[in-house]
Amino acid sequence: TNTTVSFDVVNDAEVSVNVTDLSGKVVYTNNLGSVKGAQKVTLNTEVFNSGVYMVNVSMNGAVSTKKLVVKK
């Protein structure tokens, strides 16, 4: 029902977390603002349909993407 996205921000950075489906539609967004240090964002996957999603963590223009599979 939930998953956690964890990452570490070495220097202050503007961070946002977005989740998109495979068609590119944004199904979740969270702008964390300027953060530093260890971060954890909990996603409520109950609101997602079963399927494959891409979790994008953006920091000062750089993006890290990971796959998320939701099975119900």
BADRENRO-863178 format. One record per residue: x, y, z of N, C-alpha, C in turn; residue number from 1. Coordinates in Angstrom, 3 decimals. Atoms other than C-alpha are relative to their C-alpha. Example, Ala and Ser with C-alpha at 12.3 -4.5 7.8 and 13.67 -1.06 7.14 Angstrom:
REM BADRENRO-863178
r n.X 0.890 | n.Y -1.190 | n.Z 0.000 | ca.X 12.300 | ca.Y -4.500 | ca.Z 7.800 | c.X 0.900 | c.Y 1.200 | c.Z 0.000 | num 1;
r n.X -0.820 | n.Y -1.190 | n.Z -0.060 | ca.X 13.670 | ca.Y -1.060 | ca.Z 7.140 | c.X -0.770 | c.Y 1.090 | c.Z 0.730 | num 2;
***
This chain:
REM BADRENRO-863178
r n.X 0.823 | n.Y -1.203 | n.Z 0.000 | ca.X 0.000 | ca.Y 0.000 | ca.Z 0.000 | c.X 0.860 | c.Y 1.258 | c.Z 0.000 | num 1;
r n.X -0.918 | n.Y -1.136 | n.Z -0.005 | ca.X 3.022 | ca.Y 2.283 | ca.Z 0.446 | c.X 1.374 | c.Y -0.452 | c.Z -0.470 | num 2;
r n.X -1.409 | n.Y 0.232 | n.Z 0.300 | ca.X 6.549 | ca.Y 2.534 | ca.Z -0.859 | c.X 0.754 | c.Y 1.253 | c.Z 0.396 | num 3;
r n.X -0.811 | n.Y -1.130 | n.Z -0.439 | ca.X 9.389 | ca.Y 4.760 | ca.Z 0.261 | c.X 1.126 | c.Y 0.251 | c.Z -0.998 | num 4;
r n.X -1.108 | n.Y -0.429 | n.Z 0.859 | ca.X 11.784 | ca.Y 6.708 | ca.Z -1.955 | c.X 1.009 | c.Y 0.676 | c.Z 0.917 | num 5;
r n.X -1.054 | n.Y -0.546 | n.Z -0.863 | ca.X 15.061 | ca.Y 7.386 | ca.Z -0.125 | c.X 1.156 | c.Y 0.488 | c.Z -0.848 | num 6;
r n.X -1.159 | n.Y -0.537 | n.Z 0.700 | ca.X 17.937 | ca.Y 9.547 | ca.Z -1.287 | c.X 0.717 | c.Y 0.969 | c.Z 0.917 | num 7;
r n.X -0.823 | n.Y -0.892 | n.Z -0.811 | ca.X 20.733 | ca.Y 11.706 | ca.Z 0.112 | c.X 0.396 | c.Y 1.206 | c.Z -0.833 | num 8;
r n.X -0.351 | n.Y -1.249 | n.Z 0.667 | ca.X 21.309 | ca.Y 15.336 | ca.Z -0.818 | c.X 1.233 | c.Y 0.563 | c.Z 0.709 | num 9;
r n.X -1.258 | n.Y -0.424 | n.Z -0.610 | ca.X 24.945 | ca.Y 16.340 | ca.Z -0.207 | c.X -0.002 | c.Y 1.507 | c.Z 0.265 | num 10;
r n.X 0.071 | n.Y -1.457 | n.Z -0.140 | ca.X 24.538 | ca.Y 20.097 | ca.Z -0.811 | c.X -1.454 | c.Y 0.432 | c.Z -0.150 | num 11;
r n.X 1.366 | n.Y -0.506 | n.Z 0.162 | ca.X 21.381 | ca.Y 22.205 | ca.Z -0.563 | c.X -0.414 | c.Y -0.090 | c.Z -1.456 | num 12;
r n.X 0.487 | n.Y 0.148 | n.Z 1.366 | ca.X 19.279 | ca.Y 21.419 | ca.Z -3.633 | c.X -1.514 | c.Y 0.121 | c.Z -0.022 | num 13;
r n.X 1.440 | n.Y -0.015 | n.Z 0.254 | ca.X 15.813 | ca.Y 22.098 | ca.Z -5.000 | c.X -0.371 | c.Y -1.396 | c.Z -0.486 | num 14;
r n.X 0.322 | n.Y 1.396 | n.Z 0.297 | ca.X 14.244 | ca.Y 18.631 | ca.Z -5.061 | c.X -1.498 | c.Y -0.156 | c.Z -0.252 | num 15;
r n.X 1.389 | n.Y 0.387 | n.Z 0.228 | ca.X 11.045 | ca.Y 17.282 | ca.Z -6.552 | c.X -0.047 | c.Y -1.480 | c.Z -0.350 | num 16;
r n.X 0.222 | n.Y 1.412 | n.Z 0.296 | ca.X 9.669 | ca.Y 13.752 | ca.Z -6.824 | c.X -1.264 | c.Y -0.089 | c.Z -0.845 | num 17;
r n.X 1.139 | n.Y 0.191 | n.Z 0.891 | ca.X 7.378 | ca.Y 12.836 | ca.Z -9.723 | c.X -0.114 | c.Y -1.470 | c.Z -0.344 | num 18;
r n.X 0.256 | n.Y 1.360 | n.Z 0.452 | ca.X 5.781 | ca.Y 9.534 | ca.Z -10.647 | c.X -0.829 | c.Y 0.104 | c.Z -1.273 | num 19;
r n.X 0.726 | n.Y 0.000 | n.Z 1.270 | ca.X 4.677 | ca.Y 8.936 | ca.Z -14.235 | c.X -0.350 | c.Y -1.431 | c.Z -0.386 | num 20;
r n.X 0.298 | n.Y 1.316 | n.Z 0.557 | ca.X 2.926 | ca.Y 6.049 | ca.Z -15.927 | c.X 0.816 | c.Y -0.148 | c.Z -1.281 | num 21;
r n.X -0.844 | n.Y 0.249 | n.Z 1.166 | ca.X 4.475 | ca.Y 4.517 | ca.Z -19.041 | c.X -0.345 | c.Y 0.877 | c.Z -1.199 | num 22;
r n.X 0.350 | n.Y -0.916 | n.Z 1.082 | ca.X 2.591 | ca.Y 6.933 | ca.Z -21.303 | c.X 0.563 | c.Y 1.402 | c.Z 0.249 | num 23;
r n.X -0.587 | n.Y -1.291 | n.Z -0.335 | ca.X 4.337 | ca.Y 9.837 | ca.Z -19.528 | c.X -0.911 | c.Y 0.902 | c.Z 0.818 | num 24;
r n.X 0.939 | n.Y -0.787 | n.Z -0.794 | ca.X 1.275 | ca.Y 11.057 | ca.Z -17.611 | c.X 0.466 | c.Y 0.046 | c.Z 1.455 | num 25;
r n.X -0.414 | n.Y -0.165 | n.Z -1.403 | ca.X 2.223 | ca.Y 12.466 | ca.Z -14.184 | c.X -1.167 | c.Y -0.395 | c.Z 0.893 | num 26;
r n.X 1.039 | n.Y 0.470 | n.Z -0.911 | ca.X 0.253 | ca.Y 10.610 | ca.Z -11.498 | c.X 0.262 | c.Y 0.419 | c.Z 1.446 | num 27;
r n.X -0.356 | n.Y -0.463 | n.Z -1.342 | ca.X 2.067 | ca.Y 12.034 | ca.Z -8.443 | c.X 1.116 | c.Y 1.013 | c.Z -0.136 | num 28;
r n.X -1.092 | n.Y -0.962 | n.Z -0.041 | ca.X 4.212 | ca.Y 15.073 | ca.Z -7.755 | c.X 0.128 | c.Y 0.562 | c.Z 1.415 | num 29;
r n.X -0.273 | n.Y -0.565 | n.Z -1.324 | ca.X 5.842 | ca.Y 16.428 | ca.Z -4.601 | c.X 1.243 | c.Y 0.863 | c.Z -0.119 | num 30;
r n.X -1.124 | n.Y -0.924 | n.Z 0.031 | ca.X 8.028 | ca.Y 19.536 | ca.Z -4.639 | c.X 0.468 | c.Y 0.206 | c.Z 1.432 | num 31;
r n.X -0.512 | n.Y -0.075 | n.Z -1.369 | ca.X 10.195 | ca.Y 19.300 | ca.Z -1.514 | c.X 0.653 | c.Y 1.338 | c.Z 0.311 | num 32;
r n.X -0.685 | n.Y -1.267 | n.Z -0.222 | ca.X 11.817 | ca.Y 22.701 | ca.Z -2.009 | c.X 1.487 | c.Y -0.234 | c.Z 0.202 | num 33;
r n.X -1.436 | n.Y 0.099 | n.Z -0.243 | ca.X 15.389 | ca.Y 23.259 | ca.Z -0.839 | c.X 0.242 | c.Y -0.907 | c.Z 1.206 | num 34;
r n.X -0.271 | n.Y 0.957 | n.Z -1.078 | ca.X 16.604 | ca.Y 20.284 | ca.Z 1.212 | c.X 1.469 | c.Y -0.400 | c.Z -0.008 | num 35;
r n.X -1.360 | n.Y 0.510 | n.Z -0.131 | ca.X 19.879 | ca.Y 18.767 | ca.Z 2.437 | c.X -0.035 | c.Y -1.200 | c.Z 0.929 | num 36;
r n.X -0.086 | n.Y 1.168 | n.Z -0.860 | ca.X 20.790 | ca.Y 15.398 | ca.Z 3.966 | c.X -0.872 | c.Y -1.144 | c.Z -0.475 | num 37;
r n.X 0.781 | n.Y 1.196 | n.Z 0.326 | ca.X 18.973 | ca.Y 12.065 | ca.Z 4.032 | c.X -1.478 | c.Y 0.362 | c.Z -0.085 | num 38;
r n.X 1.414 | n.Y -0.288 | n.Z 0.226 | ca.X 15.436 | ca.Y 12.266 | ca.Z 2.660 | c.X -0.763 | c.Y -1.296 | c.Z -0.227 | num 39;
r n.X 0.892 | n.Y 1.124 | n.Z 0.250 | ca.X 12.542 | ca.Y 9.793 | ca.Z 2.646 | c.X -1.367 | c.Y 0.567 | c.Z -0.367 | num 40;
r n.X 1.327 | n.Y -0.404 | n.Z 0.447 | ca.X 9.330 | ca.Y 10.299 | ca.Z 0.699 | c.X -0.848 | c.Y -1.262 | c.Z -0.096 | num 41;
r n.X 0.896 | n.Y 1.151 | n.Z 0.035 | ca.X 6.465 | ca.Y 7.855 | ca.Z 1.282 | c.X -1.085 | c.Y 0.231 | c.Z -1.043 | num 42;
r n.X 1.024 | n.Y -0.069 | n.Z 1.036 | ca.X 4.213 | ca.Y 7.183 | ca.Z -1.705 | c.X -1.132 | c.Y -0.957 | c.Z 0.352 | num 43;
r n.X 1.164 | n.Y 0.837 | n.Z -0.228 | ca.X 0.687 | ca.Y 5.880 | ca.Z -1.151 | c.X -0.376 | c.Y -0.649 | c.Z -1.328 | num 44;
r n.X 0.252 | n.Y 0.682 | n.Z 1.267 | ca.X 0.420 | ca.Y 3.290 | ca.Z -3.929 | c.X -1.433 | c.Y -0.507 | c.Z -0.114 | num 45;
r n.X 1.413 | n.Y 0.389 | n.Z 0.060 | ca.X -3.236 | ca.Y 2.551 | ca.Z -3.066 | c.X -0.728 | c.Y 0.762 | c.Z -1.102 | num 46;
r n.X 0.687 | n.Y -0.835 | n.Z 0.992 | ca.X -4.219 | ca.Y 5.374 | ca.Z -5.433 | c.X 0.455 | c.Y -0.307 | c.Z -1.427 | num 47;
r n.X -0.489 | n.Y 0.371 | n.Z 1.327 | ca.X -2.249 | ca.Y 3.855 | ca.Z -8.359 | c.X -0.679 | c.Y -1.283 | c.Z -0.462 | num 48;
r n.X 0.470 | n.Y 1.250 | n.Z 0.581 | ca.X -3.668 | ca.Y 1.232 | ca.Z -10.698 | c.X 1.182 | c.Y -0.963 | c.Z -0.089 | num 49;
r n.X -1.081 | n.Y 0.966 | n.Z 0.227 | ca.X -1.680 | ca.Y -1.988 | ca.Z -11.151 | c.X 0.729 | c.Y 0.380 | c.Z -1.280 | num 50;
r n.X -0.771 | n.Y -0.322 | n.Z 1.196 | ca.X 1.136 | ca.Y -1.388 | ca.Z -13.601 | c.X 1.415 | c.Y 0.430 | c.Z 0.339 | num 51;
r n.X -1.386 | n.Y -0.436 | n.Z -0.130 | ca.X 4.622 | ca.Y -0.040 | ca.Z -14.162 | c.X 0.034 | c.Y 1.524 | c.Z -0.049 | num 52;
r n.X -0.140 | n.Y -1.451 | n.Z -0.106 | ca.X 5.545 | ca.Y 3.516 | ca.Z -13.193 | c.X 1.477 | c.Y 0.361 | c.Z 0.062 | num 53;
r n.X -1.362 | n.Y -0.512 | n.Z -0.103 | ca.X 8.694 | ca.Y 5.626 | ca.Z -13.342 | c.X 0.029 | c.Y 1.064 | c.Z 1.105 | num 54;
r n.X -0.175 | n.Y -0.959 | n.Z -1.092 | ca.X 9.805 | ca.Y 7.473 | ca.Z -10.192 | c.X 1.201 | c.Y 0.867 | c.Z -0.353 | num 55;
r n.X -1.041 | n.Y -0.949 | n.Z 0.391 | ca.X 11.814 | ca.Y 10.595 | ca.Z -11.057 | c.X 0.312 | c.Y 0.936 | c.Z 1.158 | num 56;
r n.X -0.447 | n.Y -0.932 | n.Z -1.037 | ca.X 13.829 | ca.Y 12.458 | ca.Z -8.417 | c.X 0.887 | c.Y 1.036 | c.Z -0.684 | num 57;
r n.X -0.743 | n.Y -1.093 | n.Z 0.650 | ca.X 15.023 | ca.Y 15.846 | ca.Z -9.714 | c.X 0.686 | c.Y 0.845 | c.Z 1.052 | num 58;
r n.X -0.783 | n.Y -0.847 | n.Z -0.896 | ca.X 17.809 | ca.Y 17.783 | ca.Z -7.963 | c.X 0.784 | c.Y 0.996 | c.Z -0.835 | num 59;
r n.X -0.707 | n.Y -1.064 | n.Z 0.725 | ca.X 18.953 | ca.Y 21.110 | ca.Z -9.404 | c.X 0.202 | c.Y -0.332 | c.Z -1.481 | num 60;
r n.X -0.069 | n.Y 0.289 | n.Z 1.428 | ca.X 18.202 | ca.Y 19.937 | ca.Z -12.946 | c.X 0.442 | c.Y -1.407 | c.Z -0.355 | num 61;
r n.X -0.404 | n.Y 1.396 | n.Z 0.253 | ca.X 19.691 | ca.Y 16.420 | ca.Z -12.636 | c.X -1.151 | c.Y -0.910 | c.Z 0.422 | num 62;
r n.X 1.125 | n.Y 0.897 | n.Z -0.277 | ca.X 17.172 | ca.Y 13.552 | ca.Z -12.719 | c.X 0.494 | c.Y -1.433 | c.Z 0.149 | num 63;
r n.X -0.247 | n.Y 1.421 | n.Z -0.196 | ca.X 17.432 | ca.Y 10.025 | ca.Z -11.330 | c.X -1.347 | c.Y -0.702 | c.Z -0.132 | num 64;
r n.X 1.252 | n.Y 0.693 | n.Z 0.267 | ca.X 14.777 | ca.Y 7.563 | ca.Z -12.538 | c.X 0.109 | c.Y -1.473 | c.Z 0.393 | num 65;
r n.X 0.089 | n.Y 1.405 | n.Z -0.390 | ca.X 13.782 | ca.Y 4.202 | ca.Z -11.061 | c.X -1.383 | c.Y -0.521 | c.Z -0.355 | num 66;
r n.X 1.261 | n.Y 0.639 | n.Z 0.344 | ca.X 11.047 | ca.Y 1.735 | ca.Z -11.998 | c.X -0.736 | c.Y -0.426 | c.Z 1.261 | num 67;
r n.X 0.865 | n.Y 0.424 | n.Z -1.085 | ca.X 8.120 | ca.Y 1.059 | ca.Z -9.668 | c.X -1.102 | c.Y -0.874 | c.Z -0.594 | num 68;
r n.X 1.039 | n.Y 0.906 | n.Z 0.458 | ca.X 5.825 | ca.Y -1.940 | ca.Z -10.189 | c.X -1.054 | c.Y -0.111 | c.Z 1.095 | num 69;
r n.X 1.113 | n.Y 0.099 | n.Z -0.948 | ca.X 2.410 | ca.Y -1.865 | ca.Z -8.495 | c.X -0.850 | c.Y -1.205 | c.Z -0.392 | num 70;
r n.X 0.834 | n.Y 1.190 | n.Z 0.221 | ca.X 0.567 | ca.Y -5.195 | ca.Z -8.164 | c.X -1.078 | c.Y -0.025 | c.Z 1.061 | num 71;
r n.X 1.125 | n.Y 0.055 | n.Z -0.959 | ca.X -2.869 | ca.Y -5.484 | ca.Z -6.585 | c.X -0.717 | c.Y -1.317 | c.Z -0.114 | num 72;
***
